[in-house]
């Protein structure tokens, strides 16, 4: 079973037991983290895609550590102008171990019942509206007499 989640402005494919490096999250080491923005869930070939998110699906993880990534060098340079600027950057990250991927089965059943009720109500309203409409009367143009 795996899921695609959206967090920190990016999308990640995760499954139980994975260790993932996210951009810095506001959580302490050892605490649990929940991700509710689940875009897709796949369970033994059964794929459920959300619009935009899968309702009732959750991914839970445990924060292992915080740290900084590998240093990258930002070098600005303009030829023949004696302009050079060297700057380094280390992106902060949070290391998270995914503990569970859950899909809410109970919520699906209640949602399908609610959807069925709303469909019957909307179809009944549509039928009454079509019955109330009367055909448009034709207007005949008359010529002016001179």
OpenMM code with the backbone's topology and positions (N, CA, C; nanometers):
from openmm import Vec3, app, unit

residues = "UNK UNK UNK UNK UNK UNK UNK UNK UNK UNK UNK UNK UNK UNK UNK UNK UNK UNK UNK UNK UNK UNK UNK UNK UNK UNK UNK UNK UNK UNK UNK UNK UNK UNK UNK UNK UNK UNK UNK UNK UNK UNK UNK UNK UNK UNK UNK UNK UNK UNK UNK UNK UNK UNK UNK UNK UNK UNK UNK UNK UNK UNK UNK UNK UNK UNK UNK UNK UNK UNK UNK UNK UNK UNK UNK UNK UNK UNK UNK UNK UNK UNK UNK UNK UNK UNK UNK UNK UNK UNK UNK UNK UNK UNK UNK UNK UNK UNK UNK UNK UNK UNK UNK UNK UNK UNK UNK UNK UNK UNK UNK UNK UNK UNK UNK UNK UNK UNK UNK UNK UNK UNK UNK UNK UNK UNK UNK UNK UNK UNK UNK UNK UNK UNK UNK UNK UNK UNK UNK UNK UNK UNK UNK UNK UNK UNK".split()
positions = [
    Vec3(0.0842, -0.1165, 0.0000),
    Vec3(0.0000, 0.0000, 0.0000),
    Vec3(0.0895, 0.1240, 0.0000),
    Vec3(0.0590, 0.2170, -0.0875),
    Vec3(0.1327, 0.3430, -0.0888),
    Vec3(0.0361, 0.4578, -0.1114),
    Vec3(0.0853, 0.5785, -0.0847),
    Vec3(0.0036, 0.6980, -0.1017),
    Vec3(0.0912, 0.8099, -0.1562),
    Vec3(0.0276, 0.9030, -0.2232),
    Vec3(0.0963, 1.0236, -0.2669),
    Vec3(0.0368, 1.1378, -0.1853),
    Vec3(0.1238, 1.2059, -0.1098),
    Vec3(0.0783, 1.3137, -0.0233),
    Vec3(0.1360, 1.4462, -0.0705),
    Vec3(0.0689, 1.5533, -0.0287),
    Vec3(0.1152, 1.6870, -0.0625),
    Vec3(0.1475, 1.7607, 0.0669),
    Vec3(0.2712, 1.8059, 0.0781),
    Vec3(0.3131, 1.8837, 0.1936),
    Vec3(0.4345, 1.9665, 0.1559),
    Vec3(0.4510, 2.0786, 0.2204),
    Vec3(0.5648, 2.1680, 0.1961),
    Vec3(0.5717, 2.2139, 0.0508),
    Vec3(0.4578, 2.2184, -0.0172),
    Vec3(0.4556, 2.2640, -0.1555),
    Vec3(0.5042, 2.1610, -0.2555),
    Vec3(0.5207, 2.0367, -0.2133),
    Vec3(0.5689, 1.9292, -0.3015),
    Vec3(0.4829, 1.8048, -0.2804),
    Vec3(0.4993, 1.7085, -0.3711),
    Vec3(0.4272, 1.5822, -0.3599),
    Vec3(0.5272, 1.4697, -0.3369),
    Vec3(0.4926, 1.3780, -0.2471),
    Vec3(0.5809, 1.2678, -0.2106),
    Vec3(0.5058, 1.1359, -0.2182),
    Vec3(0.5726, 1.0325, -0.2715),
    Vec3(0.5167, 0.8975, -0.2713),
    Vec3(0.5708, 0.8275, -0.1468),
    Vec3(0.4791, 0.7835, -0.0585),
    Vec3(0.5207, 0.7232, 0.0673),
    Vec3(0.4464, 0.5919, 0.0904),
    Vec3(0.5075, 0.5045, 0.1690),
    Vec3(0.4423, 0.3825, 0.2147),
    Vec3(0.4910, 0.3566, 0.3570),
    Vec3(0.4291, 0.2616, 0.4251),
    Vec3(0.4638, 0.2344, 0.5640),
    Vec3(0.6090, 0.1894, 0.5747),
    Vec3(0.6800, 0.2466, 0.6724),
    Vec3(0.8194, 0.2107, 0.6949),
    Vec3(0.9189, 0.2974, 0.6205),
    Vec3(0.8748, 0.3829, 0.5286),
    Vec3(0.9659, 0.4704, 0.4542),
    Vec3(1.0212, 0.5794, 0.5451),
    Vec3(1.1433, 0.6221, 0.5152),
    Vec3(1.2031, 0.7373, 0.5812),
    Vec3(1.2158, 0.8455, 0.4744),
    Vec3(1.1478, 0.9587, 0.4979),
    Vec3(1.1386, 1.0637, 0.3968),
    Vec3(1.1954, 1.1933, 0.4545),
    Vec3(1.2639, 1.2702, 0.3684),
    Vec3(1.3171, 1.3997, 0.4073),
    Vec3(1.2242, 1.5081, 0.3526),
    Vec3(1.1528, 1.5752, 0.4432),
    Vec3(1.0647, 1.6851, 0.4059),
    Vec3(1.1365, 1.8160, 0.4341),
    Vec3(1.0873, 1.9236, 0.3724),
    Vec3(1.1378, 2.0543, 0.4107),
    Vec3(1.0975, 2.0762, 0.5556),
    Vec3(1.1644, 2.1659, 0.6234),
    Vec3(1.1491, 2.1797, 0.7686),
    Vec3(1.0032, 2.1898, 0.8116),
    Vec3(0.9626, 2.0956, 0.8993),
    Vec3(0.8286, 2.0946, 0.9571),
    Vec3(0.8353, 2.1491, 1.0992),
    Vec3(0.7261, 2.2080, 1.1436),
    Vec3(0.7198, 2.2651, 1.2770),
    Vec3(0.6723, 2.1577, 1.3756),
    Vec3(0.7618, 2.0638, 1.4070),
    Vec3(0.7309, 1.9562, 1.5020),
    Vec3(0.8603, 1.9144, 1.5704),
    Vec3(0.8488, 1.8767, 1.6956),
    Vec3(0.9659, 1.8361, 1.7720),
    Vec3(1.0028, 1.6914, 1.7398),
    Vec3(1.1297, 1.6575, 1.7683),
    Vec3(1.1768, 1.5204, 1.7457),
    Vec3(1.1013, 1.4250, 1.8367),
    Vec3(1.0602, 1.3103, 1.7816),
    Vec3(0.9874, 1.2099, 1.8585),
    Vec3(0.8368, 1.2270, 1.8542),
    Vec3(0.7871, 1.3409, 1.8072),
    Vec3(0.6430, 1.3658, 1.8001),
    Vec3(0.5844, 1.3050, 1.6732),
    Vec3(0.4520, 1.2822, 1.6762),
    Vec3(0.3823, 1.2290, 1.5597),
    Vec3(0.3356, 1.3435, 1.4707),
    Vec3(0.3329, 1.3160, 1.3404),
    Vec3(0.2900, 1.4145, 1.2421),
    Vec3(0.1818, 1.3499, 1.1561),
    Vec3(0.0741, 1.4247, 1.1259),
    Vec3(-0.0333, 1.3738, 1.0394),
    Vec3(-0.0352, 1.4532, 0.9101),
    Vec3(-0.0528, 1.3834, 0.7996),
    Vec3(-0.0650, 1.4459, 0.6683),
    Vec3(-0.2046, 1.4135, 0.6155),
    Vec3(-0.2896, 1.5160, 0.6034),
    Vec3(-0.4273, 1.4967, 0.5581),
    Vec3(-0.4438, 1.5186, 0.4081),
    Vec3(-0.3477, 1.5845, 0.3446),
    Vec3(-0.3584, 1.6132, 0.2012),
    Vec3(-0.3085, 1.4934, 0.1212),
    Vec3(-0.3910, 1.3896, 0.1150),
    Vec3(-0.3570, 1.2672, 0.0423),
    Vec3(-0.4205, 1.2764, -0.0966),
    Vec3(-0.3377, 1.2744, -0.1985),
    Vec3(-0.3851, 1.2905, -0.3359),
    Vec3(-0.4280, 1.1571, -0.3957),
    Vec3(-0.3546, 1.0503, -0.3630),
    Vec3(-0.3810, 0.9190, -0.4226),
    Vec3(-0.3472, 0.8110, -0.3220),
    Vec3(-0.4281, 0.7036, -0.3224),
    Vec3(-0.4006, 0.5871, -0.2376),
    Vec3(-0.4126, 0.4629, -0.3239),
    Vec3(-0.3116, 0.3756, -0.3150),
    Vec3(-0.3139, 0.2498, -0.3885),
    Vec3(-0.3014, 0.1355, -0.2891),
    Vec3(-0.3973, 0.0416, -0.2946),
    Vec3(-0.3974, -0.0720, -0.2037),
    Vec3(-0.4196, -0.1992, -0.2840),
    Vec3(-0.3141, -0.2773, -0.3033),
    Vec3(-0.3193, -0.4040, -0.3790),
    Vec3(-0.3821, -0.3865, -0.5171),
    Vec3(-0.3392, -0.2868, -0.5906),
    Vec3(-0.3899, -0.2644, -0.7256),
    Vec3(-0.5151, -0.1801, -0.7328),
    Vec3(-0.5792, -0.1567, -0.6206),
    Vec3(-0.6986, -0.0719, -0.6172),
    Vec3(-0.6535, 0.0724, -0.5934),
    Vec3(-0.6737, 0.1573, -0.6917),
    Vec3(-0.6265, 0.2953, -0.6848),
    Vec3(-0.7445, 0.3879, -0.6624),
    Vec3(-0.7293, 0.4786, -0.5655),
    Vec3(-0.8318, 0.5786, -0.5385),
    Vec3(-0.7678, 0.7161, -0.5527),
    Vec3(-0.8205, 0.7957, -0.6439),
    Vec3(-0.7672, 0.9293, -0.6702),
    Vec3(-0.8645, 1.0319, -0.6148),
    Vec3(-0.8114, 1.1315, -0.5470),
    Vec3(-0.8950, 1.2342, -0.4873),
    Vec3(-0.9235, 1.3496, -0.5811),
    Vec3(-1.0242, 1.4276, -0.5466),
    Vec3(-1.0580, 1.5459, -0.6253),
    Vec3(-1.0694, 1.6657, -0.5339),
    Vec3(-0.9710, 1.7367, -0.4919),
    Vec3(-0.8294, 1.7125, -0.5145),
    Vec3(-0.7686, 1.6153, -0.4143),
    Vec3(-0.8355, 1.5916, -0.3004),
    Vec3(-0.7798, 1.5016, -0.1998),
    Vec3(-0.8757, 1.3865, -0.1731),
    Vec3(-0.8201, 1.2727, -0.1312),
    Vec3(-0.9000, 1.1553, -0.0958),
    Vec3(-0.9611, 1.1806, 0.0414),
    Vec3(-1.0936, 1.1730, 0.0488),
    Vec3(-1.1624, 1.1991, 0.1759),
    Vec3(-1.1416, 1.0814, 0.2712),
    Vec3(-1.1093, 1.1136, 0.3953),
    Vec3(-1.0931, 1.0110, 0.4975),
    Vec3(-0.9579, 0.9428, 0.4977),
    Vec3(-0.8682, 0.9806, 0.4075),
    Vec3(-0.7359, 0.9185, 0.4024),
    Vec3(-0.6374, 1.0005, 0.4842),
    Vec3(-0.5521, 0.9317, 0.5593),
    Vec3(-0.4517, 0.9976, 0.6422),
    Vec3(-0.3214, 0.9204, 0.6353),
    Vec3(-0.2129, 0.9939, 0.6449),
    Vec3(-0.0801, 0.9344, 0.6548),
    Vec3(-0.0191, 0.9882, 0.7835),
    Vec3(0.0327, 0.8974, 0.8645),
    Vec3(0.0926, 0.9370, 0.9913),
    Vec3(0.2398, 0.9013, 0.9917),
    Vec3(0.3185, 0.9850, 1.0589),
    Vec3(0.4615, 0.9608, 1.0667),
    Vec3(0.5172, 1.0075, 1.1991),
    Vec3(0.6440, 0.9738, 1.2217),
    Vec3(0.7114, 1.0114, 1.3442),
    Vec3(0.8375, 1.0884, 1.3060),
    Vec3(0.8570, 1.2062, 1.3672),
    Vec3(0.9739, 1.2886, 1.3376),
    Vec3(1.0966, 1.2233, 1.4008),
    Vec3(1.1950, 1.1932, 1.3170),
    Vec3(1.3173, 1.1301, 1.3664),
    Vec3(1.4211, 1.2361, 1.4009),
    Vec3(1.4433, 1.3318, 1.3089),
    Vec3(1.5468, 1.4323, 1.3322),
    Vec3(1.5252, 1.5547, 1.2449),
    Vec3(1.5893, 1.6640, 1.2846),
    Vec3(1.5964, 1.7848, 1.2039),
    Vec3(1.7426, 1.8030, 1.1638),
    Vec3(1.7642, 1.8657, 1.0496),
    Vec3(1.9018, 1.8873, 1.0076),
    Vec3(1.9100, 1.9834, 0.8914),
    Vec3(2.0309, 1.9934, 0.8361),
    Vec3(2.0541, 2.0782, 0.7200),
    Vec3(2.1121, 1.9929, 0.6087),
    Vec3(2.0716, 2.0261, 0.4865),
    Vec3(2.1175, 1.9504, 0.3711),
    Vec3(2.2597, 1.9870, 0.3305),
    Vec3(2.3034, 1.9304, 0.2205),
    Vec3(2.4359, 1.9552, 0.1651),
    Vec3(2.4457, 2.1005, 0.1197),
    Vec3(2.5626, 2.1602, 0.1365),
    Vec3(2.5809, 2.3011, 0.0997),
    Vec3(2.5866, 2.3157, -0.0520),
    Vec3(2.5133, 2.4155, -0.1007),
    Vec3(2.5244, 2.4520, -0.2420),
    Vec3(2.5865, 2.5909, -0.2493),
    Vec3(2.6607, 2.6170, -0.3563),
    Vec3(2.7286, 2.7446, -0.3727),
    Vec3(2.6525, 2.8276, -0.4740),
    Vec3(2.6205, 2.9515, -0.4349),
    Vec3(2.5551, 3.0460, -0.5245),
    Vec3(2.6616, 3.1482, -0.5613),
    Vec3(2.6999, 3.1528, -0.6888),
    Vec3(2.8069, 3.2416, -0.7331),
    Vec3(2.7534, 3.3346, -0.8399),
    Vec3(2.7496, 3.4647, -0.8095),
    Vec3(2.7047, 3.5648, -0.9055),
    Vec3(2.8285, 3.6283, -0.9676),
    Vec3(2.8232, 3.6515, -1.0989),
    Vec3(2.9422, 3.6973, -1.1700),
    Vec3(2.9012, 3.7774, -1.2929),
    Vec3(2.9654, 3.8908, -1.3130),
    Vec3(2.9467, 3.9680, -1.4358),
    Vec3(3.0821, 3.9886, -1.5003),
    Vec3(3.0919, 3.9499, -1.6237),
    Vec3(3.2203, 3.9545, -1.6951),
    Vec3(3.2678, 4.0984, -1.7134),
    Vec3(3.3966, 4.1199, -1.6964),
    Vec3(3.4656, 4.2474, -1.7221),
    Vec3(3.4174, 4.3622, -1.6336),
    Vec3(3.3427, 4.3360, -1.5283),
    Vec3(3.2901, 4.4423, -1.4426),
    Vec3(3.3414, 4.4304, -1.2989),
    Vec3(3.4290, 4.3365, -1.2728),
    Vec3(3.4855, 4.3141, -1.1402),
    Vec3(3.3747, 4.2935, -1.0352),
    Vec3(3.2711, 4.2145, -1.0731),
    Vec3(3.1592, 4.1859, -0.9837),
    Vec3(3.1542, 4.0357, -0.9595),
    Vec3(3.1820, 3.9949, -0.8385),
    Vec3(3.1755, 3.8541, -0.8005),
    Vec3(3.1182, 3.8448, -0.6582),
    Vec3(3.0171, 3.7587, -0.6399),
    Vec3(2.9584, 3.7367, -0.5081),
    Vec3(2.9446, 3.5861, -0.4870),
    Vec3(3.0028, 3.5368, -0.3805),
    Vec3(2.9938, 3.3946, -0.3490),
    Vec3(2.9137, 3.3790, -0.2211),
    Vec3(2.8131, 3.2906, -0.2276),
    Vec3(2.7249, 3.2697, -0.1130),
    Vec3(2.6923, 3.1215, -0.1044),
    Vec3(2.6832, 3.0691, 0.0158),
    Vec3(2.6458, 2.9295, 0.0355),
    Vec3(2.5065, 2.9191, 0.0958),
    Vec3(2.4425, 2.8008, 0.0759),
    Vec3(2.3097, 2.7780, 0.1316),
    Vec3(2.2971, 2.6318, 0.1713),
    Vec3(2.2405, 2.6077, 0.2902),
    Vec3(2.2086, 2.4719, 0.3355),
    Vec3(2.0612, 2.4692, 0.3706),
    Vec3(1.9835, 2.3908, 0.2960),
    Vec3(1.8383, 2.3839, 0.3150),
    Vec3(1.8055, 2.3008, 0.4389),
    Vec3(1.7257, 2.3545, 0.5323),
    Vec3(1.6853, 2.2751, 0.6491),
    Vec3(1.5834, 2.1682, 0.6092),
    Vec3(1.5892, 2.0533, 0.6767),
    Vec3(1.4970, 1.9439, 0.6477),
    Vec3(1.4504, 1.8785, 0.7767),
    Vec3(1.3450, 1.7979, 0.7629),
    Vec3(1.2947, 1.7161, 0.8733),
    Vec3(1.2893, 1.5720, 0.8242),
    Vec3(1.3500, 1.4834, 0.8984),
    Vec3(1.3524, 1.3410, 0.8644),
    Vec3(1.2346, 1.2748, 0.9343),
    Vec3(1.1439, 1.2132, 0.8544),
    Vec3(1.0211, 1.1548, 0.9083),
    Vec3(1.0116, 1.0086, 0.8665),
    Vec3(0.9758, 0.9224, 0.9634),
    Vec3(0.9483, 0.7821, 0.9319),
    Vec3(0.7966, 0.7649, 0.9237),
    Vec3(0.7487, 0.7117, 0.8120),
    Vec3(0.6050, 0.6922, 0.7911),
    Vec3(0.5620, 0.5685, 0.8688),
    Vec3(0.4643, 0.5867, 0.9599),
    Vec3(0.4200, 0.4754, 1.0443),
    Vec3(0.2934, 0.4089, 0.9920),
    Vec3(0.2025, 0.4860, 0.9296),
    Vec3(0.0797, 0.4241, 0.8808),
    Vec3(0.0186, 0.5035, 0.7661),
    Vec3(-0.0479, 0.4297, 0.6780),
    Vec3(-0.1264, 0.4879, 0.5690),
    Vec3(-0.2672, 0.4338, 0.5868),
    Vec3(-0.3634, 0.5245, 0.6120),
    Vec3(-0.5001, 0.4810, 0.6413),
    Vec3(-0.5979, 0.5396, 0.5407),
    Vec3(-0.6984, 0.4573, 0.5062),
    Vec3(-0.8097, 0.5039, 0.4232),
    Vec3(-0.9353, 0.4808, 0.5047),
    Vec3(-1.0171, 0.5856, 0.5256),
    Vec3(-1.1376, 0.5758, 0.6090),
    Vec3(-1.2493, 0.5046, 0.5368),
    Vec3(-1.2695, 0.3739, 0.5621),
    Vec3(-1.3741, 0.2949, 0.4963),
    Vec3(-1.5123, 0.3335, 0.5485),
    Vec3(-1.5220, 0.3653, 0.6775),
    Vec3(-1.6531, 0.3992, 0.7344),
    Vec3(-1.7060, 0.5266, 0.6719),
    Vec3(-1.6180, 0.6227, 0.6494),
    Vec3(-1.6606, 0.7509, 0.5936),
    Vec3(-1.7075, 0.7350, 0.4503),
    Vec3(-1.6465, 0.6431, 0.3764),
    Vec3(-1.6845, 0.6221, 0.2360),
    Vec3(-1.8301, 0.5788, 0.2246),
    Vec3(-1.8715, 0.4860, 0.3119),
    Vec3(-2.0079, 0.4350, 0.3056),
    Vec3(-2.1088, 0.5453, 0.3338),
    Vec3(-2.0848, 0.6250, 0.4358),
    Vec3(-2.1778, 0.7326, 0.4690),
    Vec3(-2.1794, 0.8384, 0.3597),
    Vec3(-2.0633, 0.8666, 0.2999),
    Vec3(-2.0580, 0.9653, 0.1920),
    Vec3(-2.1368, 0.9178, 0.0704),
    Vec3(-2.1287, 0.7878, 0.0383),
    Vec3(-2.2015, 0.7363, -0.0777),
    Vec3(-2.3523, 0.7437, -0.0535),
    Vec3(-2.3963, 0.7193, 0.0713),
    Vec3(-2.5389, 0.7308, 0.1028),
    Vec3(-2.5861, 0.8750, 0.0897),
    Vec3(-2.5054, 0.9683, 0.1375),
    Vec3(-2.5405, 1.1108, 0.1288),
    Vec3(-2.5464, 1.1534, -0.0177),
    Vec3(-2.4486, 1.1066, -0.0987),
    Vec3(-2.4475, 1.1405, -0.2407),
    Vec3(-2.5722, 1.0864, -0.3105),
    Vec3(-2.6137, 0.9634, -0.2765),
    Vec3(-2.7324, 0.9040, -0.3377),
    Vec3(-2.8567, 0.9851, -0.3035),
    Vec3(-2.8684, 1.0311, -0.1791),
    Vec3(-2.9829, 1.1124, -0.1383),
    Vec3(-2.9858, 1.2445, -0.2135),
    Vec3(-2.8708, 1.3076, -0.2268),
    Vec3(-2.8672, 1.4367, -0.2970),
    Vec3(-2.8980, 1.4203, -0.4449),
    Vec3(-2.8548, 1.3079, -0.5043),
    Vec3(-2.8846, 1.2829, -0.6455),
    Vec3(-3.0348, 1.2677, -0.6672),
    Vec3(-3.1042, 1.1957, -0.5778),
    Vec3(-3.2485, 1.1777, -0.5941),
    Vec3(-3.3211, 1.3097, -0.5765),
    Vec3(-3.2764, 1.3932, -0.4823),
    Vec3(-3.3392, 1.5230, -0.4626),
    Vec3(-3.3205, 1.6122, -0.5838),
    Vec3(-3.1996, 1.6136, -0.6396),
    Vec3(-3.1739, 1.7006, -0.7549),
    Vec3(-3.2489, 1.6517, -0.8777),
    Vec3(-3.2624, 1.5198, -0.8953),
    Vec3(-3.3363, 1.4690, -1.0107),
    Vec3(-3.4854, 1.5004, -0.9967),
    Vec3(-3.5392, 1.4957, -0.8758),
    Vec3(-3.6803, 1.5291, -0.8538),
    Vec3(-3.7043, 1.6770, -0.8827),
    Vec3(-3.6106, 1.7624, -0.8421),
    Vec3(-3.6233, 1.9058, -0.8693),
    Vec3(-3.6167, 1.9330, -1.0186),
    Vec3(-3.5296, 1.8623, -1.0889),
    Vec3(-3.5153, 1.8820, -1.2333),
    Vec3(-3.6438, 1.8428, -1.3056),
    Vec3(-3.7087, 1.7354, -1.2611),
    Vec3(-3.8326, 1.6912, -1.3243),
    Vec3(-3.9435, 1.7944, -1.3047),
    Vec3(-3.9536, 1.8524, -1.1860),
    Vec3(-4.0588, 1.9522, -1.1611),
    Vec3(-4.0332, 2.0783, -1.2415),
    Vec3(-3.9080, 2.1153, -1.2598),
    Vec3(-3.8762, 2.2347, -1.3374),
    Vec3(-3.9135, 2.2157, -1.4842),
    Vec3(-3.8865, 2.0979, -1.5382),
    Vec3(-3.9186, 2.0737, -1.6786),
    Vec3(-4.0695, 2.0683, -1.6985),
    Vec3(-4.1424, 2.0184, -1.5994),
    Vec3(-4.2875, 2.0114, -1.6110),
    Vec3(-4.3498, 2.1513, -1.6032),
    Vec3(-4.2908, 2.2406, -1.5255),
    Vec3(-4.3442, 2.3749, -1.5093),
    Vec3(-4.3219, 2.4623, -1.6319),
    Vec3(-4.2201, 2.4331, -1.7103),
    Vec3(-4.1907, 2.5167, -1.8266),
    Vec3(-4.2993, 2.5021, -1.9317),
    Vec3(-4.3371, 2.6148, -1.9866),
    Vec3(-4.4356, 2.6142, -2.0942),
    Vec3(-4.3632, 2.6462, -2.2239),
    Vec3(-4.4152, 2.5965, -2.3343),
    Vec3(-4.3489, 2.6268, -2.4604),
    Vec3(-4.3585, 2.7765, -2.4897),
    Vec3(-4.2580, 2.8291, -2.5518),
    Vec3(-4.2531, 2.9722, -2.5821),
    Vec3(-4.3526, 3.0058, -2.6926),
    Vec3(-4.4177, 3.1209, -2.6771),
    Vec3(-4.5138, 3.1639, -2.7771),
    Vec3(-4.4409, 3.2312, -2.8919),
    Vec3(-4.4864, 3.2034, -3.0132),
    Vec3(-4.4216, 3.2619, -3.1304),
    Vec3(-4.4810, 3.3998, -3.1564),
    Vec3(-4.3926, 3.4908, -3.1865),
    Vec3(-4.4366, 3.6257, -3.2200),
    Vec3(-4.4296, 3.6415, -3.3717),
    Vec3(-4.5358, 3.6954, -3.4262),
    Vec3(-4.5363, 3.7155, -3.5706),
    Vec3(-4.5075, 3.8618, -3.5997),
    Vec3(-4.4248, 3.8805, -3.6971),
    Vec3(-4.3858, 4.0169, -3.7328),
    Vec3(-4.4946, 4.0759, -3.8246),
    Vec3(-4.5317, 4.1998, -3.7993),
    Vec3(-4.6295, 4.2667, -3.8865),
    Vec3(-4.5597, 4.3789, -3.9614),
    Vec3(-4.5964, 4.3920, -4.0881),
    Vec3(-4.5357, 4.4968, -4.1704),
    Vec3(-4.6109, 4.6268, -4.1489),
    Vec3(-4.5398, 4.7345, -4.1531),
    Vec3(-4.6032, 4.8657, -4.1394),
    Vec3(-4.6754, 4.8978, -4.2691),
    Vec3(-4.7935, 4.9513, -4.2567),
    Vec3(-4.8671, 4.9899, -4.3763),
    Vec3(-4.8340, 5.1318, -4.4106),
    Vec3(-4.8048, 5.1562, -4.5370),
    Vec3(-4.7673, 5.2910, -4.5810),
    Vec3(-4.8804, 5.3640, -4.6431),
] * unit.nanometer
topology = app.Topology()
chain = topology.addChain("A")
for resn in residues:
    res = topology.addResidue(resn, chain)
    for name in ("N", "CA", "C"):
        topology.addAtom(name, app.Element.getBySymbol(name[0]), res)
